[in-house]
C-alpha cells in the first residue's frame, strides 16, 4: 500500500510509539512490535506471517502501565514483509480512553 493511499484512508493521526502487541485468535498467536499508533489502529512488525483480513484479540503492553490495553477485535488491513497495519474494530470505551491517555503522554 502506498503511503499516499494510507494517508487518505487513515481516520486518526498516528504517533511514533514503541511497545509490544500480543495477539491471538483460534488460528494464530504471537507478538509484534508497535511502531506507530492512533486510537483507531497501528503499524507493527512481527516475525509471524499475517494475512489481510485476519481478525484477532490484542493486548497493547504500554510501558509504565500495570495492565495491558485490551482490544476485543482487531483486523489486519495490509501486510508488507514483516510490517502490517492493524485496525482496532472493537474496544471498550474505558480501554480506548486509556490508549488516548498513553498517547497524550507520549507526545
Secondary structure as GFF3:
##gff-version 3
##sequence-region A 1 107
A	DSSP	alpha_helix	3	9	.	.	.	ID=ss1
A	DSSP	beta_strand	15	24	.	.	.	ID=ss2
A	DSSP	beta_strand	29	38	.	.	.	ID=ss3
A	DSSP	beta_strand	41	45	.	.	.	ID=ss4
A	DSSP	beta_strand	55	61	.	.	.	ID=ss5
A	DSSP	beta_strand	69	80	.	.	.	ID=ss6
A	DSSP	beta_strand	83	90	.	.	.	ID=ss7
A	DSSP	alpha_helix	93	106	.	.	.	ID=ss8
###
